[in-house]
Amino acid sequence: MKGAVSIWLLLFAVLALSATSCESRRHSQKMPPPVDPLEPEKSWSSEEGMEHLIAARRFAFGANTDGMISDGEYGFRAVLKNPEAPTLFKTAYAQATAEGQLYALCGIRATDRSSFDDYAAPLRSETRDVTTISGRIATNEPITSVVQRIASGGYDQYFTNRPAAPAVEHPPTAR
């Protein structure tokens, strides 16, 4: 009987030490940043940002009339924060929808300007339309028009500290 009590005491001590060790390990792990309950997109990881860029169906920078920012822009910002952003934007460009490619092209312009023309060139000869949003107005417009605005710095104000370059006026395209 005395031996059985000793074994139980030994097992209890081992379990107590094991629980203490697991508890201290759990507290030493890095806690994720808090999530803003009103705008969880602000805390997206670059992986979550990539998912949104690749799947984007609308291209929009800047808040709409209600002050809301698009998922694409939140995704763009999440990727831009990553030290590997130039590579991530190039990866997104290769896998994305046309609208996602435009976000990725903005990222390439912001992070690796020397590669910008190589990535912009194929889109400059595209005949597809893309969906863009300004305020609350969604428009289908030629992808080449958006690429031109990106190239001229028309969206830079949303991801740099520099003001945007003046917009280049183009005559309406015949359809």
MIRODREN-784432 format. One record per atom (N, C-alpha, C): residue number from 1; residue in one letter; x, y, z. Coordinates in Angstrom, 1 decimal. Layout:
BEGIN
i_aa_c1_c2_c3
NUM_A_X_Y_Z
...
//
This chain:
BEGIN
i_aa_c1_c2_c3
1_M_0.8_-1.2_0.0
1_M_0.0_0.0_0.0
1_M_0.9_1.2_0.0
2_K_1.9_1.2_0.8
2_K_2.8_2.4_0.9
2_K_3.5_2.6_-0.4
3_G_3.8_1.6_-1.2
3_G_4.4_1.7_-2.5
3_G_3.5_2.4_-3.5
4_A_2.2_2.0_-3.4
4_A_1.2_2.6_-4.3
4_A_1.0_4.1_-4.0
5_V_1.0_4.5_-2.8
5_V_0.9_5.9_-2.4
5_V_2.1_6.6_-3.0
6_S_3.3_6.1_-2.9
6_S_4.5_6.7_-3.4
6_S_4.4_6.9_-4.9
7_I_3.9_5.9_-5.6
7_I_3.8_6.0_-7.1
7_I_2.8_7.1_-7.4
8_W_1.7_7.1_-6.7
8_W_0.7_8.2_-7.0
8_W_1.3_9.6_-6.7
9_L_2.0_9.7_-5.6
9_L_2.6_11.0_-5.3
9_L_3.6_11.4_-6.4
10_L_4.4_10.4_-6.9
10_L_5.4_10.7_-7.9
10_L_4.7_11.1_-9.2
11_L_3.6_10.4_-9.6
11_L_2.8_10.8_-10.8
11_L_2.2_12.2_-10.6
12_F_1.7_12.5_-9.5
12_F_1.1_13.8_-9.2
12_F_2.2_14.9_-9.4
13_A_3.4_14.7_-8.9
13_A_4.4_15.6_-9.0
13_A_4.8_15.8_-10.4
14_V_4.9_14.7_-11.2
14_V_5.3_14.8_-12.6
14_V_4.2_15.6_-13.4
15_L_3.0_15.3_-13.1
15_L_1.9_16.0_-13.8
15_L_1.9_17.5_-13.4
16_A_2.1_17.9_-12.2
16_A_2.2_19.3_-11.8
16_A_3.3_20.0_-12.4
17_L_4.5_19.4_-12.5
17_L_5.6_20.0_-13.2
17_L_5.4_20.2_-14.7
18_S_4.7_19.2_-15.3
18_S_4.4_19.2_-16.7
18_S_3.4_20.4_-17.0
19_A_2.4_20.5_-16.2
19_A_1.4_21.6_-16.4
19_A_2.1_22.9_-16.2
20_T_3.0_23.1_-15.3
20_T_3.7_24.4_-15.1
20_T_4.5_24.7_-16.3
21_S_5.2_23.7_-16.8
21_S_6.1_23.9_-18.0
21_S_5.3_24.3_-19.2
22_C_4.1_23.7_-19.4
22_C_3.3_24.0_-20.6
22_C_2.7_25.4_-20.4
23_E_2.3_25.8_-19.2
23_E_1.8_27.1_-18.9
23_E_2.8_28.2_-19.2
24_S_4.0_28.0_-18.8
24_S_5.1_29.0_-19.0
24_S_5.4_29.1_-20.5
25_R_5.4_28.0_-21.2
25_R_5.7_28.0_-22.6
25_R_4.6_28.8_-23.4
26_R_3.3_28.6_-23.0
26_R_2.2_29.2_-23.6
26_R_2.3_30.8_-23.4
27_H_2.7_31.2_-22.2
27_H_2.9_32.6_-22.0
27_H_4.1_33.2_-22.6
28_S_5.1_32.4_-22.9
28_S_6.3_33.0_-23.6
28_S_6.1_33.1_-25.1
29_Q_5.1_32.5_-25.7
29_Q_4.9_32.6_-27.1
29_Q_4.4_34.0_-27.4
30_K_4.8_34.5_-28.6
30_K_4.4_35.9_-29.0
30_K_2.9_35.9_-29.2
31_M_2.3_36.9_-28.6
31_M_0.8_37.0_-28.8
31_M_0.6_37.8_-30.1
32_P_-0.5_37.4_-30.9
32_P_-0.8_38.1_-32.1
32_P_-1.2_39.6_-31.7
33_P_-1.1_40.5_-32.6
33_P_-1.5_41.8_-32.4
33_P_-3.0_41.9_-32.2
34_P_-3.5_42.8_-31.4
34_P_-5.0_42.9_-31.2
34_P_-5.7_43.2_-32.5
35_V_-6.9_42.7_-32.6
35_V_-7.7_42.9_-33.8
35_V_-8.7_44.0_-33.5
36_D_-8.7_45.0_-34.4
36_D_-9.7_46.1_-34.3
36_D_-11.0_45.5_-34.6
37_P_-12.0_45.4_-33.7
37_P_-13.3_44.8_-34.0
37_P_-14.1_45.5_-35.1
38_L_-13.8_46.8_-35.3
38_L_-14.6_47.5_-36.3
38_L_-13.9_47.3_-37.7
39_E_-12.6_47.2_-37.7
39_E_-11.9_47.0_-39.0
39_E_-10.8_45.9_-38.9
40_P_-11.2_44.6_-38.8
40_P_-10.2_43.6_-38.7
40_P_-9.2_43.5_-39.8
41_E_-9.5_44.1_-40.9
41_E_-8.6_44.1_-42.1
41_E_-7.3_44.8_-41.7
42_K_-7.3_45.8_-40.8
42_K_-6.1_46.5_-40.4
42_K_-5.1_45.6_-39.8
43_S_-5.4_44.5_-39.3
43_S_-4.4_43.6_-38.7
43_S_-4.1_42.4_-39.6
44_W_-4.5_42.4_-40.9
44_W_-4.2_41.3_-41.7
44_W_-2.7_41.0_-41.8
45_S_-2.4_39.7_-41.9
45_S_-1.0_39.4_-42.2
45_S_-0.7_39.6_-43.7
46_S_0.5_39.5_-44.1
46_S_0.8_39.6_-45.5
46_S_0.2_38.5_-46.3
47_E_0.1_37.3_-45.7
47_E_-0.5_36.1_-46.4
47_E_-2.0_36.4_-46.6
48_E_-2.7_37.0_-45.6
48_E_-4.1_37.3_-45.8
48_E_-4.2_38.4_-46.9
49_G_-3.3_39.4_-46.8
49_G_-3.3_40.4_-47.9
49_G_-3.1_39.9_-49.3
50_M_-2.2_38.9_-49.4
50_M_-1.9_38.3_-50.7
50_M_-3.2_37.6_-51.2
51_E_-3.9_36.9_-50.3
51_E_-5.2_36.2_-50.7
51_E_-6.1_37.2_-51.3
52_H_-6.3_38.4_-50.7
52_H_-7.2_39.4_-51.2
52_H_-6.7_40.0_-52.5
53_L_-5.4_40.3_-52.6
53_L_-4.9_40.8_-53.9
53_L_-5.1_39.9_-55.0
54_I_-4.8_38.6_-54.8
54_I_-4.9_37.6_-55.9
54_I_-6.4_37.5_-56.4
55_A_-7.3_37.6_-55.4
55_A_-8.7_37.4_-55.8
55_A_-9.5_38.7_-56.0
56_A_-8.9_39.8_-56.0
56_A_-9.6_41.1_-56.2
56_A_-10.4_41.2_-57.4
57_R_-11.6_41.7_-57.3
57_R_-12.6_41.8_-58.4
57_R_-12.8_43.3_-58.7
58_R_-12.3_44.2_-57.8
58_R_-12.5_45.6_-58.0
58_R_-11.2_46.3_-57.6
59_F_-10.8_47.4_-58.3
59_F_-9.6_48.1_-58.0
59_F_-10.0_49.5_-57.4
60_A_-9.6_49.7_-56.2
60_A_-10.0_51.0_-55.6
60_A_-9.0_51.4_-54.5
61_F_-8.5_52.6_-54.6
61_F_-7.7_53.2_-53.6
61_F_-8.4_54.4_-53.0
62_G_-8.3_54.6_-51.7
62_G_-8.9_55.7_-51.1
62_G_-10.3_55.4_-50.5
63_A_-10.7_56.1_-49.5
63_A_-11.9_55.8_-48.9
63_A_-13.1_56.2_-49.7
64_N_-14.2_55.4_-49.6
64_N_-15.4_55.8_-50.3
64_N_-16.1_57.0_-49.5
65_T_-17.3_57.3_-49.9
65_T_-18.0_58.4_-49.3
65_T_-18.4_58.2_-47.8
66_D_-18.4_56.9_-47.5
66_D_-18.6_56.5_-46.1
66_D_-17.4_56.4_-45.3
67_G_-16.2_56.6_-45.9
67_G_-14.9_56.5_-45.2
67_G_-14.4_55.1_-45.2
68_M_-15.0_54.2_-45.9
68_M_-14.6_52.8_-46.0
68_M_-13.5_52.6_-47.0
69_I_-12.6_51.7_-46.7
69_I_-11.5_51.4_-47.6
69_I_-11.7_50.0_-48.1
70_S_-11.3_49.8_-49.4
70_S_-11.6_48.5_-50.0
70_S_-10.7_47.4_-49.4
71_D_-11.2_46.1_-49.5
71_D_-10.4_45.0_-49.1
71_D_-9.1_44.9_-49.9
72_G_-9.1_45.3_-51.2
72_G_-7.9_45.3_-52.0
72_G_-6.9_46.2_-51.4
73_E_-7.3_47.4_-51.0
73_E_-6.3_48.3_-50.5
73_E_-5.8_47.8_-49.1
74_Y_-6.7_47.3_-48.3
74_Y_-6.2_46.7_-47.0
74_Y_-5.2_45.5_-47.3
75_G_-5.5_44.7_-48.3
75_G_-4.6_43.6_-48.7
75_G_-3.3_44.2_-49.2
76_F_-3.3_45.2_-50.0
76_F_-2.1_45.9_-50.5
76_F_-1.3_46.4_-49.3
77_R_-1.9_47.1_-48.4
77_R_-1.1_47.6_-47.2
77_R_-0.5_46.5_-46.4
78_A_-1.2_45.4_-46.2
78_A_-0.7_44.2_-45.5
78_A_0.6_43.7_-46.1
79_V_0.6_43.6_-47.4
79_V_1.7_43.1_-48.2
79_V_2.8_44.1_-48.1
80_L_2.5_45.3_-48.3
80_L_3.5_46.4_-48.3
80_L_4.3_46.5_-47.0
81_K_3.7_46.1_-45.9
81_K_4.5_46.1_-44.6
81_K_5.5_45.0_-44.5
82_N_5.4_44.0_-45.3
82_N_6.3_42.8_-45.2
82_N_7.7_43.2_-45.8
83_P_8.8_42.8_-45.2
83_P_10.1_43.1_-45.8
83_P_10.3_42.4_-47.1
84_E_9.6_41.4_-47.4
84_E_9.7_40.7_-48.7
84_E_8.6_41.2_-49.7
85_A_8.1_42.4_-49.5
85_A_7.1_42.9_-50.3
85_A_7.4_42.9_-51.8
86_P_8.6_43.3_-52.3
86_P_8.8_43.3_-53.7
86_P_8.5_41.9_-54.3
87_T_9.0_40.8_-53.7
87_T_8.8_39.5_-54.1
87_T_7.3_39.1_-54.0
88_L_6.7_39.5_-53.0
88_L_5.3_39.1_-52.8
88_L_4.4_39.8_-53.8
89_F_4.7_41.0_-54.1
89_F_3.9_41.7_-55.2
89_F_4.1_41.0_-56.5
90_K_5.3_40.6_-56.8
90_K_5.5_40.0_-58.1
90_K_4.8_38.6_-58.2
91_T_4.8_37.9_-57.0
91_T_4.1_36.6_-57.0
91_T_2.6_36.9_-57.2
92_A_2.1_37.9_-56.5
92_A_0.6_38.2_-56.6
92_A_0.3_38.5_-58.1
93_Y_1.2_39.3_-58.7
93_Y_1.0_39.7_-60.1
93_Y_0.8_38.5_-61.0
94_A_1.6_37.5_-60.8
94_A_1.6_36.3_-61.6
94_A_0.3_35.4_-61.4
95_Q_-0.3_35.6_-60.2
95_Q_-1.4_34.7_-59.9
95_Q_-2.8_35.4_-59.9
96_A_-2.8_36.7_-60.0
96_A_-4.0_37.5_-59.7
96_A_-4.9_37.7_-60.8
97_T_-6.1_38.1_-60.5
97_T_-7.1_38.6_-61.4
97_T_-6.5_39.9_-62.0
98_A_-7.2_40.4_-63.1
98_A_-6.7_41.7_-63.7
98_A_-6.7_42.8_-62.6
99_E_-7.7_42.9_-61.8
99_E_-7.7_44.0_-60.8
99_E_-6.6_43.7_-59.7
100_G_-6.4_42.5_-59.4
100_G_-5.3_42.1_-58.5
100_G_-4.0_42.5_-59.1
101_Q_-3.8_42.3_-60.4
101_Q_-2.6_42.6_-61.0
101_Q_-2.3_44.1_-60.9
102_L_-3.4_44.9_-60.9
102_L_-3.2_46.4_-60.8
102_L_-2.7_46.7_-59.4
103_Y_-3.3_46.1_-58.4
103_Y_-2.7_46.3_-57.0
103_Y_-1.3_45.9_-57.0
104_A_-1.0_44.8_-57.5
104_A_0.4_44.3_-57.5
104_A_1.3_45.2_-58.2
105_L_0.9_45.8_-59.4
105_L_1.7_46.7_-60.1
105_L_2.0_48.0_-59.3
106_C_1.0_48.4_-58.6
106_C_1.2_49.6_-57.6
106_C_2.3_49.2_-56.6
107_G_2.2_48.0_-56.1
107_G_3.2_47.5_-55.2
107_G_4.6_47.4_-55.8
108_I_4.7_46.9_-57.0
108_I_6.0_46.9_-57.7
108_I_6.5_48.3_-57.9
109_R_5.7_49.2_-58.3
109_R_6.1_50.6_-58.4
109_R_6.6_51.1_-57.1
110_A_6.0_50.8_-56.0
110_A_6.4_51.3_-54.7
110_A_7.7_50.7_-54.2
111_T_7.9_49.4_-54.5
111_T_9.0_48.7_-53.8
111_T_10.1_48.3_-54.7
112_D_9.9_48.3_-56.1
112_D_11.0_47.9_-57.0
112_D_10.8_48.6_-58.3
113_R_11.0_49.9_-58.3
113_R_10.7_50.8_-59.5
113_R_11.4_50.3_-60.7
114_S_12.6_49.7_-60.5
114_S_13.4_49.3_-61.7
114_S_12.7_48.1_-62.5
115_S_11.8_47.4_-61.8
115_S_11.1_46.3_-62.5
115_S_9.7_46.7_-63.0
116_F_9.3_47.9_-62.7
116_F_7.9_48.3_-63.0
116_F_7.6_48.2_-64.5
117_D_8.4_48.7_-65.3
117_D_8.1_48.7_-66.8
117_D_8.0_47.3_-67.3
118_D_8.8_46.4_-66.8
118_D_8.7_45.0_-67.2
118_D_7.3_44.4_-66.9
119_Y_6.8_44.7_-65.8
119_Y_5.5_44.2_-65.4
119_Y_4.4_45.0_-66.0
120_A_4.5_46.2_-66.2
120_A_3.5_47.1_-66.8
120_A_3.3_46.8_-68.3
121_A_4.4_46.4_-69.0
121_A_4.4_46.3_-70.5
121_A_3.2_45.3_-71.0
122_P_3.1_44.1_-70.4
122_P_2.0_43.3_-70.9
122_P_0.6_43.9_-70.7
123_L_0.4_44.6_-69.6
123_L_-0.9_45.2_-69.4
123_L_-1.2_46.4_-70.3
124_R_-0.1_47.0_-70.8
124_R_-0.3_48.2_-71.7
124_R_-0.9_47.7_-73.0
125_S_-0.8_46.5_-73.4
125_S_-1.3_46.0_-74.6
125_S_-2.6_45.2_-74.5
126_E_-3.1_45.1_-73.3
126_E_-4.4_44.4_-73.0
126_E_-5.6_45.2_-73.5
127_T_-6.6_44.4_-73.9
127_T_-7.8_45.0_-74.3
127_T_-9.0_44.8_-73.3
128_R_-8.7_44.2_-72.2
128_R_-9.7_43.9_-71.2
128_R_-10.1_45.2_-70.5
129_D_-11.3_45.2_-70.0
129_D_-11.8_46.2_-69.0
129_D_-11.6_45.6_-67.6
130_V_-11.4_46.6_-66.7
130_V_-11.4_46.2_-65.3
130_V_-12.4_47.0_-64.5
131_T_-12.8_46.6_-63.4
131_T_-13.8_47.3_-62.5
131_T_-13.0_48.2_-61.6
132_T_-13.2_49.5_-61.6
132_T_-12.6_50.4_-60.7
132_T_-13.7_51.1_-59.9
133_I_-13.3_51.5_-58.7
133_I_-14.3_52.2_-57.9
133_I_-13.7_53.5_-57.4
134_S_-14.5_54.6_-57.5
134_S_-14.1_55.9_-57.0
134_S_-15.3_56.4_-56.2
135_G_-15.1_56.6_-54.9
135_G_-16.2_56.9_-54.0
135_G_-17.2_55.8_-54.0
136_R_-18.4_55.9_-54.5
136_R_-19.3_54.8_-54.5
136_R_-19.6_54.4_-55.9
137_I_-18.9_55.0_-56.9
137_I_-19.2_54.7_-58.3
137_I_-18.2_53.7_-58.9
138_A_-18.8_52.6_-59.3
138_A_-18.1_51.5_-60.0
138_A_-18.1_51.7_-61.5
139_T_-17.0_51.6_-62.1
139_T_-16.9_51.8_-63.5
139_T_-16.1_50.7_-64.2
140_N_-16.4_50.3_-65.4
140_N_-15.6_49.4_-66.1
140_N_-14.8_50.3_-67.1
141_E_-13.5_50.1_-67.1
141_E_-12.6_50.9_-67.9
141_E_-11.5_50.1_-68.4
142_P_-10.9_50.5_-69.5
142_P_-9.8_49.8_-70.1
142_P_-8.6_49.7_-69.1
143_I_-8.1_48.5_-69.0
143_I_-7.0_48.2_-68.1
143_I_-5.8_49.2_-68.4
144_T_-5.6_49.5_-69.7
144_T_-4.5_50.4_-70.1
144_T_-4.6_51.8_-69.5
145_S_-5.9_52.3_-69.3
145_S_-6.0_53.6_-68.7
145_S_-5.6_53.6_-67.2
146_V_-5.9_52.5_-66.5
146_V_-5.5_52.4_-65.1
146_V_-4.0_52.2_-65.0
147_V_-3.4_51.4_-65.9
147_V_-1.9_51.2_-65.9
147_V_-1.2_52.6_-66.1
148_Q_-1.8_53.4_-67.0
148_Q_-1.2_54.7_-67.3
148_Q_-1.3_55.6_-66.0
149_R_-2.4_55.5_-65.3
149_R_-2.5_56.3_-64.0
149_R_-1.5_55.8_-63.0
150_I_-1.3_54.5_-62.9
150_I_-0.3_53.9_-62.0
150_I_1.1_54.4_-62.4
151_A_1.4_54.3_-63.7
151_A_2.7_54.7_-64.2
151_A_3.0_56.2_-63.9
152_S_2.0_57.0_-64.0
152_S_2.2_58.5_-63.8
152_S_2.1_58.9_-62.4
153_G_2.0_57.9_-61.5
153_G_2.0_58.2_-60.0
153_G_0.6_58.6_-59.5
154_G_-0.4_58.3_-60.2
154_G_-1.8_58.7_-59.8
154_G_-2.3_58.1_-58.6
155_Y_-1.7_57.0_-58.1
155_Y_-2.1_56.4_-56.9
155_Y_-1.1_56.4_-55.8
156_D_0.1_57.0_-56.1
156_D_1.2_57.1_-55.1
156_D_0.8_57.7_-53.7
157_Q_-0.1_58.6_-53.7
157_Q_-0.5_59.3_-52.5
157_Q_-1.1_58.3_-51.5
158_Y_-1.6_57.1_-51.9
158_Y_-2.2_56.1_-51.0
158_Y_-1.1_55.2_-50.4
159_F_0.1_55.2_-50.9
159_F_1.1_54.3_-50.3
159_F_2.5_54.9_-50.1
160_T_2.6_56.2_-50.3
160_T_3.8_56.9_-50.1
160_T_3.5_58.2_-49.3
161_N_4.5_58.9_-48.9
161_N_4.3_60.2_-48.3
161_N_4.3_61.3_-49.3
162_R_4.5_61.0_-50.6
162_R_4.5_62.0_-51.6
162_R_3.1_62.3_-52.1
163_P_2.8_63.5_-52.5
163_P_1.5_63.7_-53.1
163_P_1.5_63.1_-54.5
164_A_0.3_62.8_-55.0
164_A_0.2_62.2_-56.3
164_A_0.6_63.2_-57.4
165_A_1.1_62.6_-58.5
165_A_1.4_63.4_-59.6
165_A_0.1_63.9_-60.2
166_P_0.1_65.0_-60.9
166_P_-1.1_65.5_-61.6
166_P_-1.6_64.4_-62.5
167_A_-2.9_64.3_-62.6
167_A_-3.5_63.3_-63.5
167_A_-3.3_63.7_-64.9
168_V_-3.1_62.8_-65.8
168_V_-2.9_63.0_-67.2
168_V_-4.3_62.9_-67.8
169_E_-4.7_63.9_-68.5
169_E_-6.0_63.9_-69.2
169_E_-5.9_63.1_-70.5
170_H_-6.8_62.2_-70.7
170_H_-6.9_61.4_-72.0
170_H_-8.2_61.6_-72.6
171_P_-8.3_61.7_-73.9
171_P_-9.6_61.8_-74.5
171_P_-10.4_60.5_-74.3
172_P_-11.7_60.5_-74.2
172_P_-12.4_59.3_-74.1
172_P_-12.1_58.3_-75.2
173_T_-12.0_57.0_-74.9
173_T_-11.7_56.0_-75.9
173_T_-13.0_55.6_-76.6
174_A_-12.9_55.5_-77.9
174_A_-14.1_55.0_-78.7
174_A_-14.3_53.6_-78.5
175_R_-15.5_53.1_-78.5
175_R_-15.8_51.7_-78.2
175_R_-16.7_51.2_-79.3
//
